Amino acid sequence: MTITPRAREIADAALQLLEAEGAEGLTMRRLADRLGIRAPSIYKHLPDKEALETAIISIGFELQTAAFETALEGSADPLAALASAYREFAHANPHLYRLMTERELDRARLTPGVEARAALPVHEAVGGDPDLARATWAFAHGMTILELDRRFPPDADLDAAWRRGLEAIHSATPRRRGR
């Protein structure tokens, strides 16, 4: 779904609220207070909270795409650059990251093409193999969410774990196998 400029302003304010107060703080009433309007006014632009959350997720994919594009500029190792950007994005935006990844995604409500644009650099970094791209995302997400949830032992060398995981993915990447 394409959102109007006013809906985008509302979603941007909601994203700020989400990152400041977490998912439990993202209510229509708190958002309306932040915007200086009454809560029912939000529904003129976004029909329900799910539409608001999907608009926020669309913004998240835009931000992630921008982070990926910046990371790739001049990178000799696109996969490592993307992994680093993914990890940094999640740590900088933990509540947004969780909103983007914790439950089923209603893709029909996303801004058209936004998810595909975010996924494209990963797809290209693994030689165009869609299954390997999904496995790469699963690795990155698993490492990232476990980091955010502080599930690793305090003495775990997470940078080393990331390197080992990326080495395994590199070895499975079609254009790398032939080298």
Buried (B, 14 or more C-beta within 10 A) or exposed (E): BEBEEEBBEBBEBBBEBBBEBEEEEBBBEBBBEBBEEEBEBBEEBBEEBEBBBBBBBBBBBBBBBBBBEEBBEEBEEBBBBBBBBBBEBBEEBBBBBBBBBEEEEEEEBBBEEBBEBBBBBBBBBBBEBEEBBBBBBEBBBEBBBBBBEEEEEEEEEEEEBBEEBBEEBBEBBEEEEEE
